[in-house]
Amino acid sequence: MEADASVDMFSKVLENQLLQSAKLVEEHLDSEIQKLDQMDKDELEHLKEKRLEALRKAQQQKQEWLSKGHGEYREIPSEREFFQEVKESKKVVCHFYRDSTFSGNLMEPPFQSQKKFGTNFTKVEKKTIQGKKYDSDSDDD
């Protein structure tokens, strides 16, 4: 019986909290609607200009990404170009592959289907990048 009483008390407290939260959200929305209703043409034009400027910036960013090769999956032929690509883009997904292995070819279709702007999808043959050899870098795999 005590458990039922505590559950009832808990549900009433929860109900009151939810009701208070809903009232706060409703008041906030009402104030925003009132603000929009009281705007004159100049303020609406200002909002419209801000939105258009944001759209222009987004389009300009997309064009910049396209010029850097985003939205396509391509191979980088040299180590110098690889490092240049990585430095120019904030986000890069690079598929290091080896022609002699079958598993390298399995990754091609998922990467080819990526058309995300903002992330540069590239591939580099493993022998193109010179550097430290790791345990997994054996000639027989």
DSSP file with accessible surface (Angstrom, degrees, kcal/mol):
  #  RESIDUE AA STRUCTURE BP1 BP2  ACC     N-H-->O    O-->H-N    N-H-->O    O-->H-N    TCO  KAPPA ALPHA  PHI   PSI    X-CA   Y-CA   Z-CA
    1    1 A M     >        0   0  194      0, 0.0     4,-1.8     0, 0.0     5,-0.1   0.000 360.0 360.0 360.0 -37.3    0.0    0.0    0.0
    2    2 A E  H  >  +     0   0  175      1,-0.2     4,-2.4     2,-0.2     5,-0.2   0.860 360.0  55.6 -65.1 -34.6    2.9    2.3    0.7
    3    3 A A  H  > S+     0   0   64      2,-0.2     4,-2.3     1,-0.2    -1,-0.2   0.907 106.3  50.0 -64.7 -41.3    4.3    1.6   -2.7
    4    4 A D  H  > S+     0   0  110      1,-0.2     4,-2.5     2,-0.2    -1,-0.2   0.905 110.8  50.2 -63.2 -39.8    1.0    2.6   -4.3
    5    5 A A  H  X S+     0   0   60     -4,-1.8     4,-2.5     2,-0.2    -2,-0.2   0.915 111.6  47.0 -66.4 -41.7    1.1    5.9   -2.4
    6    6 A S  H  X S+     0   0   65     -4,-2.4     4,-2.7     2,-0.2    -1,-0.2   0.885 111.9  50.9 -70.1 -33.8    4.7    6.7   -3.4
    7    7 A V  H  X S+     0   0   86     -4,-2.3     4,-2.7     2,-0.2    -2,-0.2   0.924 111.4  48.2 -67.0 -42.5    3.9    5.9   -7.0
    8    8 A D  H  X S+     0   0   94     -4,-2.5     4,-2.2     2,-0.2    -2,-0.2   0.924 113.1  47.7 -62.7 -43.4    0.9    8.2   -6.9
    9    9 A M  H  X S+     0   0  129     -4,-2.5     4,-2.4     2,-0.2    -2,-0.2   0.932 112.7  49.1 -63.9 -43.5    2.9   10.9   -5.3
   10   10 A F  H  X S+     0   0  136     -4,-2.7     4,-2.6     1,-0.2    -2,-0.2   0.920 110.7  49.8 -62.4 -43.4    5.7   10.5   -7.8
   11   11 A S  H  X S+     0   0   53     -4,-2.7     4,-2.5     2,-0.2    -1,-0.2   0.881 110.5  50.5 -66.0 -35.4    3.3   10.6  -10.7
   12   12 A K  H  X S+     0   0  139     -4,-2.2     4,-2.4     2,-0.2    -1,-0.2   0.914 111.5  47.8 -67.8 -41.3    1.7   13.8   -9.4
   13   13 A V  H  X S+     0   0   77     -4,-2.4     4,-2.4     2,-0.2    -2,-0.2   0.937 113.7  47.5 -63.5 -44.3    5.1   15.4   -9.0
   14   14 A L  H  X S+     0   0   86     -4,-2.6     4,-2.6     1,-0.2     5,-0.2   0.921 110.8  51.6 -62.9 -42.3    6.1   14.4  -12.5
   15   15 A E  H  X S+     0   0  125     -4,-2.5     4,-2.4     1,-0.2    -1,-0.2   0.920 110.3  49.0 -61.8 -42.7    2.7   15.6  -13.9
   16   16 A N  H  X S+     0   0   88     -4,-2.4     4,-2.5     2,-0.2    -1,-0.2   0.904 111.1  50.0 -63.9 -41.3    3.3   19.0  -12.2
   17   17 A Q  H  X S+     0   0  104     -4,-2.4     4,-2.3     2,-0.2    -2,-0.2   0.921 111.8  47.4 -63.5 -44.3    6.8   19.3  -13.7
   18   18 A L  H  X S+     0   0  110     -4,-2.6     4,-2.6     2,-0.2    -2,-0.2   0.903 111.5  51.3 -64.1 -39.6    5.6   18.4  -17.2
   19   19 A L  H  X S+     0   0   89     -4,-2.4     4,-2.3    -5,-0.2    -2,-0.2   0.928 110.6  48.2 -64.7 -42.2    2.8   20.9  -16.9
   20   20 A Q  H  X S+     0   0  111     -4,-2.5     4,-2.2     2,-0.2    -2,-0.2   0.915 112.1  49.5 -64.6 -41.0    5.2   23.7  -15.8
   21   21 A S  H  X S+     0   0   64     -4,-2.3     4,-2.3     1,-0.2    -2,-0.2   0.924 110.5  50.0 -64.0 -42.9    7.5   22.8  -18.6
   22   22 A A  H  X S+     0   0   55     -4,-2.6     4,-2.6     1,-0.2    -1,-0.2   0.901 109.7  51.5 -63.7 -38.9    4.7   22.9  -21.2
   23   23 A K  H  X S+     0   0  113     -4,-2.3     4,-2.6     2,-0.2    -1,-0.2   0.908 109.3  50.3 -64.9 -41.0    3.5   26.3  -19.8
   24   24 A L  H  X S+     0   0  113     -4,-2.2     4,-2.3     2,-0.2    -2,-0.2   0.928 112.1  46.7 -62.9 -44.0    7.0   27.7  -20.2
   25   25 A V  H  X S+     0   0   86     -4,-2.3     4,-2.6     2,-0.2     5,-0.2   0.925 112.4  50.7 -64.2 -42.3    7.3   26.5  -23.7
   26   26 A E  H  X S+     0   0  116     -4,-2.6     4,-2.7     1,-0.2    -2,-0.2   0.920 110.3  49.3 -62.8 -42.7    3.9   27.9  -24.6
   27   27 A E  H  X S+     0   0  122     -4,-2.6     4,-2.3     2,-0.2    -1,-0.2   0.911 111.2  49.9 -63.3 -41.8    4.8   31.3  -23.1
   28   28 A H  H  X S+     0   0  111     -4,-2.3     4,-2.2     2,-0.2    -2,-0.2   0.932 112.1  47.1 -62.6 -45.8    8.0   31.4  -25.1
   29   29 A L  H  X S+     0   0   95     -4,-2.6     4,-2.7     1,-0.2     5,-0.2   0.906 110.6  52.7 -63.2 -41.0    6.2   30.5  -28.3
   30   30 A D  H  X S+     0   0   88     -4,-2.7     4,-2.5     1,-0.2    -1,-0.2   0.914 109.2  49.2 -61.4 -41.4    3.5   33.1  -27.6
   31   31 A S  H  X S+     0   0   48     -4,-2.3     4,-2.4     2,-0.2    -1,-0.2   0.902 111.2  49.7 -66.1 -38.2    6.1   35.8  -27.1
   32   32 A E  H  X S+     0   0   70     -4,-2.2     4,-2.3     2,-0.2    -2,-0.2   0.917 111.9  48.1 -65.4 -42.2    7.9   34.8  -30.4
   33   33 A I  H  X S+     0   0   92     -4,-2.7     4,-2.5     2,-0.2    -2,-0.2   0.917 111.7  50.2 -63.6 -41.7    4.6   34.9  -32.3
   34   34 A Q  H  X S+     0   0  113     -4,-2.5     4,-1.7    -5,-0.2    -2,-0.2   0.913 109.4  51.4 -63.6 -41.8    3.8   38.3  -30.8
   35   35 A K  H  < S+     0   0  119     -4,-2.4     4,-0.4     1,-0.2    -1,-0.2   0.921 111.5  47.1 -59.7 -44.9    7.2   39.6  -31.8
   36   36 A L  H >< S+     0   0   94     -4,-2.3     3,-0.9     1,-0.2    -2,-0.2   0.880 110.0  53.3 -65.7 -37.4    6.7   38.4  -35.4
   37   37 A D  H 3< S+     0   0  127     -4,-2.5    -1,-0.2     1,-0.2    -2,-0.2   0.827 108.8  50.1 -66.4 -29.9    3.2   39.9  -35.5
   38   38 A Q  T 3< S+     0   0  134     -4,-1.7    -1,-0.2    -5,-0.2    -2,-0.2   0.481  85.1 114.2 -89.8  -1.4    4.6   43.3  -34.4
   39   39 A M    <   -     0   0   48     -3,-0.9     2,-0.1    -4,-0.4    -3,-0.0  -0.440  56.1-144.8 -70.7 143.0    7.3   43.4  -37.0
   40   40 A D     >  -     0   0   83     -2,-0.1     4,-2.1     1,-0.1     5,-0.2  -0.397  33.9 -90.6 -97.3-179.1    7.1   46.0  -39.6
   41   41 A K  H  > S+     0   0  173      1,-0.2     4,-2.6     2,-0.2     5,-0.2   0.864 123.5  55.9 -62.6 -36.2    8.2   45.7  -43.3
   42   42 A D  H  > S+     0   0  125      1,-0.2     4,-2.2     2,-0.2    -1,-0.2   0.916 108.6  46.9 -64.2 -42.0   11.7   46.9  -42.6
   43   43 A E  H  > S+     0   0   97      2,-0.2     4,-2.3     1,-0.2    -1,-0.2   0.900 112.4  50.0 -67.3 -38.6   12.4   44.2  -40.0
   44   44 A L  H  X S+     0   0   89     -4,-2.1     4,-2.5     2,-0.2    -2,-0.2   0.905 110.3  50.5 -65.3 -39.6   10.9   41.5  -42.2
   45   45 A E  H  X S+     0   0   98     -4,-2.6     4,-2.7     2,-0.2    -2,-0.2   0.898 108.7  52.6 -63.5 -39.4   13.1   42.7  -45.1
   46   46 A H  H  X S+     0   0  117     -4,-2.2     4,-2.4     2,-0.2    -2,-0.2   0.924 110.3  47.2 -62.3 -44.0   16.1   42.6  -42.7
   47   47 A L  H  X S+     0   0   70     -4,-2.3     4,-2.3     2,-0.2    -2,-0.2   0.909 111.9  51.0 -61.7 -41.6   15.2   38.9  -41.8
   48   48 A K  H  X S+     0   0  118     -4,-2.5     4,-2.6     1,-0.2    -2,-0.2   0.920 110.2  49.1 -62.7 -42.9   14.8   38.1  -45.5
   49   49 A E  H  X S+     0   0   94     -4,-2.7     4,-2.5     1,-0.2    -1,-0.2   0.898 109.7  51.6 -64.7 -40.5   18.2   39.6  -46.3
   50   50 A K  H  X S+     0   0  126     -4,-2.4     4,-2.2     2,-0.2    -1,-0.2   0.917 111.6  47.3 -61.7 -42.4   19.9   37.7  -43.5
   51   51 A R  H  X S+     0   0  155     -4,-2.3     4,-2.3     2,-0.2    -2,-0.2   0.921 112.0  49.3 -65.9 -42.9   18.4   34.4  -44.8
   52   52 A L  H  X S+     0   0   62     -4,-2.6     4,-2.5     2,-0.2    -2,-0.2   0.898 110.2  51.4 -63.7 -39.0   19.4   35.2  -48.4
   53   53 A E  H  X S+     0   0   85     -4,-2.5     4,-2.5     2,-0.2    -1,-0.2   0.914 109.1  50.4 -64.1 -40.3   23.0   36.0  -47.2
   54   54 A A  H  X S+     0   0   47     -4,-2.2     4,-2.2     1,-0.2    -2,-0.2   0.911 110.8  49.2 -63.6 -40.3   23.1   32.7  -45.3
   55   55 A L  H  X S+     0   0   82     -4,-2.3     4,-2.4     2,-0.2    -2,-0.2   0.900 110.2  51.2 -65.4 -39.2   21.9   30.8  -48.5
   56   56 A R  H  X S+     0   0  127     -4,-2.5     4,-2.7     2,-0.2    -2,-0.2   0.920 110.3  49.0 -62.8 -43.9   24.6   32.6  -50.6
   57   57 A K  H  X S+     0   0  126     -4,-2.5     4,-2.6     2,-0.2    -2,-0.2   0.903 110.8  50.3 -62.8 -40.7   27.3   31.7  -48.1
   58   58 A A  H  X S+     0   0   60     -4,-2.2     4,-2.3     2,-0.2    -1,-0.2   0.914 112.2  47.2 -64.0 -41.1   26.1   28.0  -48.2
   59   59 A Q  H  X S+     0   0   99     -4,-2.4     4,-2.4     2,-0.2    -2,-0.2   0.907 111.8  50.6 -66.6 -40.6   26.1   28.0  -52.0
   60   60 A Q  H  X S+     0   0  137     -4,-2.7     4,-2.3     2,-0.2    -2,-0.2   0.914 110.2  50.0 -63.4 -41.1   29.6   29.6  -52.0
   61   61 A Q  H  X S+     0   0   68     -4,-2.6     4,-2.5     1,-0.2    -2,-0.2   0.915 109.6  51.2 -63.1 -41.2   30.9   27.0  -49.6
   62   62 A K  H  X S+     0   0   84     -4,-2.3     4,-2.5     1,-0.2    -1,-0.2   0.919 109.8  49.4 -63.3 -41.5   29.4   24.2  -51.7
   63   63 A Q  H  X S+     0   0  101     -4,-2.4     4,-2.2     2,-0.2    -1,-0.2   0.896 110.1  51.4 -64.6 -38.6   31.2   25.6  -54.8
   64   64 A E  H  X S+     0   0   82     -4,-2.3     4,-1.2     2,-0.2    -2,-0.2   0.922 110.3  48.7 -63.3 -43.5   34.4   25.8  -52.9
   65   65 A W  H  <>S+     0   0   77     -4,-2.5     5,-2.7     1,-0.2     3,-0.3   0.907 109.6  52.4 -63.4 -40.3   34.1   22.2  -51.8
   66   66 A L  H ><5S+     0   0   75     -4,-2.5     3,-1.5     1,-0.2    -1,-0.2   0.907 106.6  52.9 -61.6 -40.0   33.3   21.2  -55.4
   67   67 A S  H 3<5S+     0   0   97     -4,-2.2    -1,-0.2     1,-0.3    -2,-0.2   0.781 107.7  52.3 -66.9 -24.4   36.5   23.0  -56.6
   68   68 A K  T 3<5S-     0   0   52     -4,-1.2    -1,-0.3    -3,-0.3    -2,-0.2   0.381 125.6-100.9 -90.5   1.3   38.5   21.0  -54.0
   69   69 A G  T X 5 +     0   0    6     -3,-1.5     3,-1.0     1,-0.3    52,-0.3   0.567  68.6 151.7  95.4   8.3   37.0   17.7  -55.3
   70   70 A H  T 3 < +     0   0    2     -5,-2.7    -1,-0.3     1,-0.2    50,-0.2  -0.401  58.8  39.9 -70.4 151.0   34.4   17.0  -52.7
   71   71 A G  T 3  S+     0   0   11     45,-0.7     2,-0.3    48,-0.7    -1,-0.2   0.463 105.1  78.4  89.7   0.4   31.4   15.0  -53.8
   72   72 A E  S <  S-     0   0   94     -3,-1.0     2,-0.6    44,-0.1    49,-0.6  -0.979  73.4-130.9-139.0 153.8   33.4   12.6  -55.9
   73   73 A Y  E     +a  121   0A  31     -2,-0.3     2,-0.3    39,-0.2    49,-0.2  -0.914  41.4 161.5-105.2 116.2   35.6    9.6  -55.1
   74   74 A R  E     -a  122   0A  56     47,-1.2    49,-1.8    -2,-0.6     2,-0.3  -0.952  37.7-111.1-139.8 159.4   39.0    9.9  -56.8
   75   75 A E  E     -a  123   0A  80     -2,-0.3    49,-0.2    47,-0.2    47,-0.0  -0.678  20.4-142.3 -91.5 140.6   42.5    8.5  -56.7
   76   76 A I        -     0   0    1     47,-2.7    49,-0.4    -2,-0.3    52,-0.1  -0.898  10.7-161.5-100.9 120.7   45.4   10.6  -55.6
   77   77 A P        +     0   0   84      0, 0.0     2,-0.3     0, 0.0    -1,-0.1   0.703  63.3  35.4 -81.6 -20.0   48.5    9.6  -57.7
   78   78 A S  S  > S-     0   0   38      1,-0.1     4,-2.0    51,-0.0     5,-0.1  -0.933  71.6-121.5-137.0 161.1   51.3   11.0  -55.5
   79   79 A E  H  > S+     0   0   67     49,-0.4     4,-2.3    -2,-0.3     5,-0.2   0.904 113.0  54.2 -64.4 -40.1   52.4   11.5  -52.0
   80   80 A R  H  > S+     0   0  206      1,-0.2     4,-2.1     2,-0.2    -1,-0.2   0.933 109.6  46.8 -61.4 -46.1   52.7   15.3  -52.4
   81   81 A E  H  > S+     0   0   85      1,-0.2     4,-2.7     2,-0.2    -1,-0.2   0.864 108.6  57.3 -65.3 -34.6   49.2   15.6  -53.8
   82   82 A F  H  X S+     0   0   22     -4,-2.0     4,-2.3     2,-0.2    -2,-0.2   0.958 109.3  43.3 -59.4 -50.6   47.9   13.4  -50.9
   83   83 A F  H  X S+     0   0   87     -4,-2.3     4,-2.2     1,-0.2    -1,-0.2   0.873 112.9  53.0 -66.7 -33.6   49.3   15.7  -48.3
   84   84 A Q  H  X S+     0   0  106     -4,-2.1     4,-1.8    -5,-0.2    -1,-0.2   0.933 109.9  48.6 -65.2 -43.2   48.1   18.8  -50.2
   85   85 A E  H  X S+     0   0   25     -4,-2.7     4,-1.2     1,-0.2    -2,-0.2   0.914 111.7  49.3 -60.8 -44.1   44.6   17.3  -50.3
   86   86 A V  H  < S+     0   0   57     -4,-2.3     3,-0.3     1,-0.2    -1,-0.2   0.896 111.2  49.2 -66.6 -37.7   44.6   16.5  -46.6
   87   87 A K  H  < S+     0   0  175     -4,-2.2    -1,-0.2     1,-0.2    -2,-0.2   0.842 109.6  52.0 -70.5 -32.8   45.8   20.0  -45.7
   88   88 A E  H  < S+     0   0   81     -4,-1.8     2,-0.4    -5,-0.2    -1,-0.2   0.725 105.1  60.5 -77.9 -23.0   43.1   21.7  -47.8
   89   89 A S     <  -     0   0   11     -4,-1.2     3,-0.1    -3,-0.3    30,-0.1  -0.874  64.1-151.2-112.4 141.5   40.1   19.9  -46.4
   90   90 A K  S    S+     0   0  214     -2,-0.4     2,-0.5     1,-0.2    -1,-0.1   0.857  91.7  35.9 -72.6 -36.4   38.9   19.8  -42.8
   91   91 A K  S    S+     0   0  131     27,-0.5    29,-2.6     2,-0.0     2,-0.4  -0.978  70.1 171.1-124.8 125.8   37.4   16.3  -43.2
   92   92 A V  E     -b  120   0A  45     -2,-0.5     2,-0.5    27,-0.2    29,-0.2  -0.998  18.3-165.5-134.8 133.3   39.0   13.6  -45.4
   93   93 A V  E     -b  121   0A  50     27,-2.9    29,-2.7    -2,-0.4     2,-0.5  -0.987  19.4-172.9-114.2 117.3   38.2    9.9  -45.7
   94   94 A C  E     -b  122   0A  32     -2,-0.5     2,-0.8    27,-0.2    29,-0.2  -0.955  16.2-152.6-118.9 128.9   41.0    8.1  -47.4
   95   95 A H  E     -b  123   0A  16     27,-2.5    29,-2.4    -2,-0.5     2,-0.6  -0.869  10.2-160.8 -99.1 107.8   40.9    4.5  -48.6
   96   96 A F  E     +b  124   0A 101     -2,-0.8     2,-0.3    27,-0.2    29,-0.2  -0.825  24.9 170.5 -87.4 122.2   44.5    3.1  -48.6
   97   97 A Y  E     -b  125   0A  13     27,-2.1    29,-3.9    -2,-0.6     2,-0.4  -0.814  32.1-142.2-130.9 169.7   44.4    0.1  -50.8
   98   98 A R    >   -     0   0   42     -2,-0.3     3,-1.7    27,-0.2     6,-0.3  -0.998  14.7-142.5-133.2 127.1   46.7   -2.4  -52.5
   99   99 A D  T 3  S+     0   0  100     -2,-0.4    -1,-0.1     1,-0.3     6,-0.1   0.801  98.5  64.0 -58.9 -28.4   46.0   -3.7  -56.0
  100  100 A S  T 3  S+     0   0   90     41,-0.1     2,-0.4    -3,-0.0    -1,-0.3   0.589  92.6  74.8 -77.0  -7.9   47.2   -7.2  -55.0
  101  101 A T    <>  -     0   0   29     -3,-1.7     4,-0.5     1,-0.1     3,-0.2  -0.854  66.0-150.0-111.1 142.9   44.5   -7.7  -52.4
  102  102 A F  H >> S+     0   0  153     -2,-0.4     3,-1.1     1,-0.2     4,-0.8   0.863  94.6  64.2 -72.1 -36.9   40.8   -8.5  -53.1
  103  103 A S  H 3> S+     0   0   78      1,-0.3     4,-0.7     2,-0.2     3,-0.5   0.800  92.4  64.0 -63.2 -27.1   39.6   -6.8  -49.9
  104  104 A G  H >4 S+     0   0    6     -6,-0.3     3,-0.6     1,-0.2     4,-0.3   0.874 100.5  51.9 -62.8 -34.1   40.8   -3.4  -51.2
  105  105 A N  H X< S+     0   0   78     -3,-1.1     3,-0.7    -4,-0.5    -1,-0.2   0.718  96.3  69.1 -76.0 -20.4   38.3   -3.7  -54.1
  106  106 A L  H 3< S+     0   0  101     -4,-0.8    -1,-0.2    -3,-0.5    -2,-0.2   0.790  95.5  55.0 -67.6 -26.6   35.4   -4.4  -51.7
  107  107 A M  T <X S+     0   0   80     -4,-0.7     4,-1.6    -3,-0.6    -1,-0.2   0.640  87.4  82.9 -82.1 -14.3   35.6   -0.8  -50.3
  108  108 A E  H <> S+     0   0   25     -3,-0.7     4,-2.6    -4,-0.3     5,-0.2   0.944  85.9  50.8 -58.5 -54.2   35.3    0.8  -53.7
  109  109 A P  H  > S+     0   0   76      0, 0.0     4,-1.5     0, 0.0    -1,-0.2   0.916 109.9  48.2 -58.4 -44.3   31.4    0.7  -54.1
  110  110 A P  H  4 S+     0   0   62      0, 0.0     4,-0.3     0, 0.0    -2,-0.2   0.923 115.7  45.1 -62.3 -38.4   30.5    2.3  -50.7
  111  111 A F  H >< S+     0   0   31     -4,-1.6     3,-1.2     1,-0.2    -3,-0.1   0.869 108.4  56.7 -72.1 -35.0   33.0    5.1  -51.2
  112  112 A Q  H 3< S+     0   0  102     -4,-2.6    -1,-0.2     1,-0.3   -39,-0.2   0.815 102.9  56.1 -65.9 -26.4   32.0    5.7  -54.8
  113  113 A S  T 3< S+     0   0   79     -4,-1.5     2,-0.5    -5,-0.2    -1,-0.3   0.567  81.8 107.6 -84.0  -5.5   28.4    6.3  -53.7
  114  114 A Q    <   +     0   0   51     -3,-1.2     7,-0.1    -4,-0.3    -3,-0.0  -0.596  32.5 164.8 -78.0 122.5   29.4    9.1  -51.2
  115  115 A K        +     0   0  129     -2,-0.5     2,-0.4     2,-0.1    -1,-0.1  -0.160  24.4 143.7-123.7  34.5   28.3   12.5  -52.5
  116  116 A K    >   -     0   0  123      3,-0.1   -45,-0.7     2,-0.0     3,-0.7  -0.656  41.7-143.5 -83.1 129.6   28.7   14.4  -49.2
  117  117 A F  T 3  S+     0   0   75     -2,-0.4     3,-0.1     1,-0.2   -55,-0.1  -0.696  85.1  40.2 -89.2 142.1   30.0   17.9  -49.4
  118  118 A G  T 3  S+     0   0   12     -2,-0.3   -27,-0.5     1,-0.1     2,-0.4   0.175 104.3  77.2 104.2 -17.8   32.3   18.9  -46.6
  119  119 A T  S <  S-     0   0   26     -3,-0.7   -48,-0.7   -29,-0.1     2,-0.6  -0.995  72.2-143.8-127.3 127.8   34.1   15.6  -46.6
  120  120 A N  E     - b   0  92A   0    -29,-2.6   -27,-2.9    -2,-0.4     2,-0.6  -0.814  12.0-158.9 -93.7 117.6   36.7   14.7  -49.2
  121  121 A F  E     +ab  73  93A  16     -2,-0.6   -47,-1.2   -49,-0.6     2,-0.3  -0.880  26.4 155.5 -99.7 119.2   36.6   11.0  -50.2
  122  122 A T  E     -ab  74  94A   1    -29,-2.7   -27,-2.5    -2,-0.6     2,-0.3  -0.860  30.5-144.2-136.4 169.1   39.8    9.8  -51.8
  123  123 A K  E     -ab  75  95A  35    -49,-1.8   -47,-2.7    -2,-0.3     2,-0.4  -0.990  11.1-172.5-136.9 147.7   41.8    6.7  -52.4
  124  124 A V  E     - b   0  96A   0    -29,-2.4   -27,-2.1    -2,-0.3     2,-0.2  -0.997  28.8-119.9-139.0 130.9   45.6    6.1  -52.4
  125  125 A E  E >>  - b   0  97A  28    -49,-0.4     3,-2.1    -2,-0.4     4,-0.7  -0.549  29.9-124.6 -69.6 136.6   47.5    3.0  -53.4
  126  126 A K  G >4 S+     0   0   58    -29,-3.9     3,-0.8     1,-0.3    -1,-0.1   0.840 107.6  57.8 -57.1 -34.3   49.5    1.9  -50.4
  127  127 A K  G 34 S+     0   0  148    -30,-0.3    -1,-0.3     1,-0.2   -29,-0.1   0.693  93.4  70.5 -72.8 -14.3   52.8    1.9  -52.2
  128  128 A T  G <4 S+     0   0   29     -3,-2.1     2,-0.7     1,-0.1   -49,-0.4   0.870  89.1  67.0 -68.5 -36.8   52.3    5.6  -53.1
  129  129 A I  S << S-     0   0   42     -3,-0.8     2,-0.3    -4,-0.7    -1,-0.1  -0.781  74.2-159.5 -92.0 116.7   52.8    6.8  -49.5
  130  130 A Q        +     0   0  129     -2,-0.7     2,-0.3     3,-0.0    -2,-0.0  -0.632  39.9  88.3 -90.3 149.7   56.4    6.2  -48.3
  131  131 A G  S    S+     0   0   65     -2,-0.3    -2,-0.0     0, 0.0     2,-0.0  -0.997  70.6   0.0 160.0-159.2   57.1    6.1  -44.6
  132  132 A K        -     0   0  161     -2,-0.3     2,-0.3     1,-0.1     0, 0.0  -0.288  62.4-130.1 -62.4 135.6   57.3    3.9  -41.5
  133  133 A K        -     0   0  134      2,-0.0     2,-0.2     3,-0.0    -1,-0.1  -0.701  22.4-156.4 -87.4 138.9   56.5    0.2  -42.1
  134  134 A Y    >   -     0   0  142     -2,-0.3     3,-2.0     1,-0.1    -1,-0.0  -0.678  32.8-101.2-108.7 167.4   54.0   -1.3  -39.7
  135  135 A D  T 3  S+     0   0  172      1,-0.3     3,-0.1    -2,-0.2    -1,-0.1   0.843 123.1  54.3 -56.8 -33.2   53.5   -4.9  -38.7
  136  136 A S  T 3  S+     0   0   77      1,-0.2     2,-1.3     2,-0.0    -1,-0.3   0.541  87.1  89.0 -80.7  -3.5   50.5   -5.2  -41.1
  137  137 A D    <   +     0   0   27     -3,-2.0     2,-0.3     3,-0.0    -1,-0.2  -0.406  54.7 143.4 -93.9  61.3   52.6   -3.9  -44.0
  138  138 A S    >   -     0   0   40     -2,-1.3     3,-0.9     1,-0.1    -3,-0.0  -0.667  56.3-127.1 -96.6 156.6   54.0   -7.2  -45.3
  139  139 A D  T 3  S+     0   0  143     -2,-0.3    -1,-0.1     1,-0.2    -2,-0.0   0.674 102.2  65.0 -74.9 -16.1   54.5   -7.9  -48.9
  140  140 A D  T 3         0   0  143      0, 0.0    -1,-0.2     0, 0.0    -3,-0.0   0.473 360.0 360.0 -91.9   2.3   52.5  -11.1  -48.8
  141  141 A D    <         0   0   72     -3,-0.9   -41,-0.1    -5,-0.1   -40,-0.1  -0.652 360.0 360.0-107.6 360.0   49.1   -9.6  -48.0
